[in-house]
Amino acid sequence: MRSDGLLFAHILSAMILVGGVLTVVVLSQAAQHQAWPAQVPLLRTLAFRTNLIVVLPGFVAVHVFGDLLANREFEHDQPRWLDIGFAITDIDLIVGGVILTLLQFWVLRRTRAGEPDGWQEALATTLPWLVLAGLIAAIVLMAGKPVG
């Protein structure tokens, strides 16, 4: 696969990932507000499934295509901005992929059991915002490619 194809796949994966995280943000925020209490379990279920089906594979695809592209473009010495971008993405994967998925599963179980309030729900609503902020920082870094 040529570098153009890898770049396209990397950017497409990043767009899917950001769209998935944005969807999780909106669904989690709507569930936290509990404007329609009967819909909270559905919103929590959709947030969990979106994280599981869209966000986790998105992280994997972004990382795989990004690594392949970096190895092709920078054979010997990777620039510092690329290392920082990978570090931000790895932290986002741990927080948004692993911790948030497990937390959402816990919150979903609590919600179905009739316990919709607590620190777990607040954290499950806050973490997607932090993941989105990290992804935006990585996108700005990757798009800007600062020298140094």
Helices and strands as residue ranges (DSSP letters): H 3-33, G 37-39, H 40-50, I 51-55, H 56-73, H 80-92, I 93-99, H 100-112, H 119-144
